[in-house]
């Protein structure tokens, strides 16, 4: 893109209130570097600041379902957690609610996704998040800060007694990490989950996927009891205790003394029903005066995992669905900014994507990737796609797409092939309706590539 | 989208009742017309009239359309003299209304008096949805037919299709069954929160349970049609599903069953459209072209094209139907515990019959019926032989309790 056009586009991007500063760079791929406005895009502003301060260090940003920006370790798990906690609302069920100014203890916090849900559920909620894996605890702290949630993150485990334990960390499957991890049994649980859910994959690939997810890393971690946490954190009461600790749940519950039990109003515990544990936990909670219910995620039906819900009969209840996360999202804001810039009249081409940064110095020295294909190659990509559709020898200048039997679905297939070879926006999606002869189409594709080439740096 | 030659609508034109028929057709095309982002334009198709020949009759027809739409409580349509420039959805509506034939009628037809018009409008039966909410909060429109104390059967229709596509099944089975169905989440009942909901097959299967809850039905026979068969399979682990019949199912079965070229094309279209809104908007530029109608059965075109009507619908359809078309059904099959009937036909060139055969083979005790006749869309025709097959199956497997 010429400098003038880049400047014109940057000026158009600046018209969006969420954008404080903007610069456009790139040849083959046009990138808009944007500094978010602190007032109109506070979440992104905080995200950029956290990143600039080096707080990510091994973590990355991801926005599951385009709805909730979080710092995370891997997307598959983050998507799983988001779906379980927000979309499926696995925790706030069976009369389990979080009152305003409530206190929540999130044991097995992972990257703090449940803590974020708790914070968004009611005003003034204080959360104590317990997570033994250092990387995950760090992500939980970053996420709390990003979303302005009142979360104290404790980087240790909980058990029946204070001490140190050996702990298996699955970096590619952190949600199954724990002190009772057993590779063979956990692999079976993971396999069962994968074949029940939509992550199912066939044959050898599937086995590779399982093996990859079950890569282990031994750790040693400090453990304390919930009773000690309540004392250290000076918790007068616990409105909701959430426990998801991969088979160590019995230990966590055993580390609660009678006085602490009296302060707990509600619990949601993931129970691994091994050796009748579900019955034992339900009986324990019943003897402590809780009303209980339990259910199971349909995707976990082949696994021994249940969720147990318990509350004091007097605890306030209300049927509620999972609260929606904050409205400002990276996905929506990026597309809104680009759409608005595209709506303005002018010659400058709209950038392919946005990169939000704390300051524009991060855009300096950026080397744009070269255009994926040079103009002279256009006919080859088109010829291949056309031949695949209509057979050998069909790619003649006068051959007509519709005469050869092309229809809307064929046009979609042709577009998909061209885009995969040449990138998007080289030709208008419905070009075949205005240039249906092969020769005309080849000219249009060449022109599109030449235009993109001219738009390169300098 | 379906691949089959256009056929003539089964209802023949009756000049004496032209207004009544127009009222019914306006109601039939209302979901599609209502989904468009601009006032739909319609051209007089279906007659022998020379295009562009506008006159008194044209003006009178325009007035008739406006009055009738108002009487039916529908948004207005804009009559244009020629079909050139109309989009595929507008042409589908125009084709159904067949206003060209009306223009050739006596002036009396278009100058119908108000009483006749009101009576014609009042006679139109329009499905009235009941609003349900699925487990993740998705609002869905659901429908019922038949006696409320009869055994229940749920029709899991193809993703994105208006309820009218299963009206024949509802009417035919409604004599002895309580027939329930619903329209896909995110595509009919307005839902600004669509992006926050589940889009996978499991989430869509939850909608079936929500329909049962809404009508107070504990358990039901479940009939899955086309892509609905995959959703029905996903719902099958629940004891609320008493029996399964799967009609012309469109299944992802890895490399163990071939797919037709049509299945592969639609699958890649769905994945592309569901990926991003910008991509869906680009694809919509292709799919709004009249050419899209070429391979759609004429009498169903206004229904089949519904989820392609706007870029937003296409994107949502891509996310939902893309999930259906790409989720491997094989892990679900061995666990199906209900009596199961699988129906396909060698004449189905849309969803490969080999897929149904594999599904029947893997479901314990399932039986496969493969009539020689009946293309993919025959799943919605509810022809007498299909109705007899469905009834015989449900009668045989029986139904205890669950009302």
HADDOCK unambig.tbl for C-alpha pairs under 7 A between the chains (distance, minus, plus):
assign (segid A and resid 65 and name CA) (segid B and resid 195 and name CA) 6.67 0.50 0.50
assign (segid A and resid 65 and name CA) (segid B and resid 196 and name CA) 6.54 0.50 0.50
assign (segid A and resid 67 and name CA) (segid B and resid 196 and name CA) 6.36 0.50 0.50
assign (segid A and resid 87 and name CA) (segid B and resid 136 and name CA) 5.85 0.50 0.50
assign (segid A and resid 87 and name CA) (segid B and resid 196 and name CA) 6.85 0.50 0.50
assign (segid A and resid 87 and name CA) (segid B and resid 197 and name CA) 5.71 0.50 0.50
assign (segid A and resid 87 and name CA) (segid B and resid 198 and name CA) 6.11 0.50 0.50
assign (segid A and resid 88 and name CA) (segid B and resid 136 and name CA) 5.74 0.50 0.50
assign (segid A and resid 195 and name CA) (segid B and resid 331 and name CA) 5.51 0.50 0.50
assign (segid A and resid 196 and name CA) (segid B and resid 331 and name CA) 6.60 0.50 0.50
assign (segid A and resid 198 and name CA) (segid B and resid 327 and name CA) 5.82 0.50 0.50
assign (segid A and resid 200 and name CA) (segid B and resid 328 and name CA) 6.42 0.50 0.50
assign (segid A and resid 202 and name CA) (segid B and resid 254 and name CA) 6.76 0.50 0.50
assign (segid A and resid 407 and name CA) (segid B and resid 291 and name CA) 6.22 0.50 0.50
assign (segid A and resid 407 and name CA) (segid B and resid 292 and name CA) 6.74 0.50 0.50
assign (segid A and resid 408 and name CA) (segid B and resid 286 and name CA) 6.31 0.50 0.50
assign (segid A and resid 408 and name CA) (segid B and resid 287 and name CA) 5.99 0.50 0.50
assign (segid A and resid 408 and name CA) (segid B and resid 291 and name CA) 6.09 0.50 0.50
assign (segid A and resid 408 and name CA) (segid B and resid 292 and name CA) 5.13 0.50 0.50
assign (segid A and resid 409 and name CA) (segid B and resid 265 and name CA) 6.43 0.50 0.50
assign (segid A and resid 412 and name CA) (segid B and resid 269 and name CA) 6.78 0.50 0.50
assign (segid A and resid 412 and name CA) (segid B and resid 283 and name CA) 6.91 0.50 0.50
assign (segid A and resid 413 and name CA) (segid B and resid 265 and name CA) 6.71 0.50 0.50
assign (segid A and resid 429 and name CA) (segid B and resid 282 and name CA) 5.59 0.50 0.50
assign (segid A and resid 429 and name CA) (segid B and resid 283 and name CA) 6.54 0.50 0.50
assign (segid A and resid 429 and name CA) (segid B and resid 285 and name CA) 6.63 0.50 0.50
assign (segid A and resid 429 and name CA) (segid B and resid 286 and name CA) 6.63 0.50 0.50
assign (segid A and resid 430 and name CA) (segid B and resid 285 and name CA) 5.85 0.50 0.50
assign (segid A and resid 430 and name CA) (segid B and resid 286 and name CA) 4.95 0.50 0.50
